[in-house]
Amino acid sequence: MNANDALEKLFEGVVPERCKEISDLIARYSAQFRLTCDRDGFSIAAGPFSAIQYTHRSMEQMWLFGYAGLLALHCYATLIVLLKSSGVELNMQTVRKIPGQHEIEEEFAKLLDKIREINRAASEYDYVWPQGIPTPEQERQADAEQVLVFDLSCMAAAYVFLHELRHAMFSVDGDALMIHWRKSLHAMRSLRT
């Protein structure tokens, strides 16, 4: 299956009611989604000639961020809601005394470290997939939380690709001012990291 077919399936799964509209835009702008050779970092970007290039490693990082989000919910969501509804201030020192909290926070931190490792690895052969997390290629899991992560990760990926499609559309339409504004926005965001 080529990258355009794979992305059309993604859009069909995430936004079926807009799939025809998205397909028409892809065709109208001759957008080509291209899985490129591996490289370090996070790489999904619209390039010249309506090419939207991405690496498999970038998709893996987005996938793992979905699982990191789930772990963050396990770590803090219930506590934040409970404390807020009780009018009690969030005190991380007190939170860390809760039985089991240290372990879940450690698991969360390890997953974030793994994402950084994948991002910085010299090649796709220089990192090992984290245990206990299904790969993006695996089928949707039966567990409700796994389904949640699968669906939200697919939605995030669709958003990112549609964002890049919009860059390609700006480029074809010659909307240089909008392109410049978007690049400036990206540059400002990168300064924060």
N, C-alpha and C positions, 0 to 999 in steps of 0.2 A: 504494500500500500504506500503510495507516495505521500509526501507531507501535506499537500493540499487536500487530499482525500481524508487523511487523518484529522486535519483541522476542521473540515466540514462536518465530520462525525462528532467532533467535540462541540461545535456550535449547535448541531442538531440535538445533542443530548442536553445542553445547558439552556439554550434559548430556542426551543423548537418553533415557537410562534414567530420568530424573527429570522429563521434559518434561510428562507427564500430571499429575503431582503439582503442578508449578509452575502449569500451566494451571488446575487446580482451585483453587489458592490465589488466582490472579488473578481468577477468576470469583467465588469466595466473598467476597472483599473488595472486589469491584467496582473493582479497581485499573485506572487509566487511565494509560498512558504517553503523555506529550504532548511533542512536539517544539515548543519555544517559540521566540519571536522571539530573534534574536541579541542578545547583550550581552557585554561584556567579562568576563574572568575564567573560572572553571570553575564550571559550574552544572549539577548533577544533584542533585535533592533531592525528597523526598516532601513534599507539601504537604497542604492540607486536602482532604477528600472523596476520599481515596485516589488523588489525582493525583500521579504521579511525573513531574516536569518536567525536561527537559534541553534543552541547545542543541546544535546541530550542531558548533559550535566546541569544545565540551567533548569530543565524540566524537573530533574531529580531534586534540585534545591527547593523549587517551589513546592513540590510534593512533601518534602520533609518539613517545610515551614507549616504546612497544614497540620502535621502531627505535633509540631512544637506548639501550635495554637491549642490543640487538644490538651496537651500537658499543662499549658498555662492555665487553662480552665480548671483542670484538676487541682492545680496548685493554689489558685487564688479566687476563682469566681464565687464559690459559695461563701468564703470568708468575707469577701468584700460586700456582698449582698447582706449577709447576716450582720456585719458590723455597721454598715450604713443604716440598715433598718432599725438597729438598736441604738443608734446615735453614738456608738463607740468609735474612737479614733483607731485607724489601722496602725498597729505597732509591729513592725517586722520581727523585733526581738521576741515578742510574745507569741507571734504566729509560729516562729521556728521551734517553739517549745511543744507544739501540738504533736502528739504521737503520729508518726508516719510522714509528717511534713518535710523533714529533712530528706528523706528518701525520694519523695516525688520531686522536690526541688533539685536534687542531685541528678535525677533522670532527665529533667528538663534542661539543666545546664549541659549535661553530656550530649544531648541531641543538638543543642545550639553549637557546641564545640565540633560535632560531627559535620554540621552544615558548613562551618568555617573551614574544616579540613577538606571537604569536598571542593569548596570554592577555590582553595589555594593549591590543591594537588597538581603536580606537574602533568599528570595524564589521568585518564579515566581508569587506568590500571593501578593507580597508586593510592586507592582508598577502598575500604571494605564497607559494604552496605550495612547499616545498623541492624542489629538483631531485633526481631519482634515487630518490625515495620514492613508491611508488604511493599513490593516494588510497584511503580506506576503501571507496569505491564500486566500485573496480576488482575484477575477479575475482581469486581466489587465484592467486598466481604459481607458476610451475613450479620455480623455484630452491628448494632445500631450506631455506636460511636464510629466504627470504621466506615459505615455508610455516610455518616455526616462528614467525616474528613474527606472521603472520596468525592462527594458532591461539591463541597466547598473548595477543594483543591482544583477540581475541574472548572468551577466558576471563576476562580482566580486566574487560571491559565487562559480561559476564554477572554476575560477582561484584558489581560496583558496583550494577547494577540490582536484583539480589536483595537486597542490603543495604538499598536504599531501599524495596523492597517490604516488608521486615520492619519498617521504620519506619511504613509505612502500616498494617500489621497491628497494631502496637502502638497506633496512634492509634485505629483502629476498635474494638479490644478495650478501650480505656480504661485501658491500662496506663501511667498517668501517671508512676509511679515509674521504670519502665524508660525511658520517653521522656526524663525529666529526666536520668537517668544517662547516656544516649547523648549528649544535647546537651552535658552537662558534659565528656564524653570528647572530643567534637569540638572544644569550646572549648579544652581543654588541648592538643590536637594542633595547633590553629592558632597557639597561642602559640609553639610550637617553630619555626615557619616564618618 
